[in-house]
């Protein structure tokens, strides 16, 4: 058993301290291993680091919303299927809008704006449906969102006959998903004309960081954030404190749906298409894993947006590390599952001390 001094010291540390320490250890191990085996480290190259952040920014955006849901004491299993439905309906809207407005640059830009707004509204609306099922329907969050997982994927499959949604936009739609801000004094490779192509800091990563900052402010600097934590700690006490529990729950699921809408729009733009069967597949596992690894308690009442950010980076580093070590992708799901179990066991051990 830990001594009182050690226990007090550990509890005084921020909830994301242990995940951050684990991330540093993972990064150090990967670099040392590569240097020992290959004599160089591809992991720390700017291209690889930006690639990790770009790949996992979509999961990270959803994870910010999921952090609030889990702190509240809920869960949302529908986010992966919702990403596919949002992306598919958004592309259908885009193509229809382009037929009406024309394929000129201005018409295409307007169609893209309309499509993005529709995708955000669909995500928020789906979150509201989940929230109503949980609050007014009195359905357990696991069951309510499990139904959403099946329903949203079914809608995406039905509207595309199990195939793909393809965007007719030539440039504008994919800009947010693939573009970014040039990084000075960097380059990918010189072109045949000798022109240097700078590395881009991707828009999805910048949007992820922006949403994480907004999420941190909501959780730590607003009455809404305090209400979310209070409900997760003790829902009955929150009701006695005159907190409108049902309204906060609905708002929280709407927030998760909005974040999913942002991620779905960016992901559809990045690929310029959406597969009705595979897009967003198992995103719910990655999102929940990132939140739990970051220190948010599955039973609610405590959590951190900063911890979720660290959790996303941990998953990205682990996936990249396994690829660099040439570990089969079929085993990566096992690694993620073990990490989730270990994180929950660690939380339980801390509570029993």
C-alpha positions, 0 to 999 in steps of 0.5 A: 500500500502506498504511503500517505505522502506518496498517495497525496503526491500522486493525487495532486498530479494532473489526470493526464500526467501518467498518459503523458509519461507513457507517451514519452516512454513510447517515443523514446523506445521507438527512436532508440530501437530504430537507431539500434536496428537501422542507424537512423530514426524515420519516426522523428522525421517531420513527414512521419510526425505530420502523417501521424497527426493527420491520420489521427486528427479525425479520431481526435476531433470525435474524441473531444466530444466523447470525453464529455459523454464519458465524463457525464457517465454515458457512452456513444457507440454510434460515432463510426457509423455516423461518420459514414452516414454524414460523409455519404449524405454530405457528398449527395448534398454536394453533388446535388448543389453543384447541379443547381449552382453549376460547376464554375468555381463560385458555384462549386465553392457555394455547394461545398459550403452547403454540404459542410453545413448539412453535415454538421447539422446531420451530426448534431441532429443525430446526437440529439436523437441519441440524447432524447433516447437516453433522457426521455426514452430512459434507454441505457446509453449503451443500448441507445447508441448501439442502435444508432451504430446499426441504424446509421451504417444501414442508412449509409449502405442503403443510399449507396447500395453498399458502394461508394459515394463519390464527390464531383468537386474538382478541388474545393471539397478536398481542400480542408481534408488535404490542404494546410499551412506551409511550414517555412524552411521545410520541403517534401522534394524538389519538383522536376522544375526545381521548385521546392514543395514545403511541408504542410501543417494539415488543416485537420490537425489545426481544426483538431487542436482548435476544437480541443482548446474549445473543449478544454474551455467548456469543461474547465471554465464554464458552468456547463462543464461543471454540470457535466462533471457533477452529473457524472459524479452523482446524478441524484445529487446533481438533481437536488442541486437544481441542475437540469440533468436531461438538458445537459445530457442532450446538449452533451450528446449533441456536442458529440454529434457535432464533433462527429460531423466535423470529423466526417466532413473532413474525412470525406473531403480528404478522400473525396469519397466515402465507402458506405461499408468501411469508412469510420469502421471501428472508430468507436473503439479508437475514440473510446480508447483515446479517451480512456487512455487519457485518464477519463473514468469510464464511470464518469465524474472525472476526465480531461481534454488534455488527457484525451489529446495525449491518448490520441497521440499514444494510439497514433504512436503505437500504430506507427511504431507497430508499422515501423516494426513491421507488425501485422495490422491484424494484431493492432486491434489486439494491442488497442484492446489490451491498452483499454483493459490496462487503462481501466484496471489502472483506474480501478487500482487508483480508486481502491487505494 
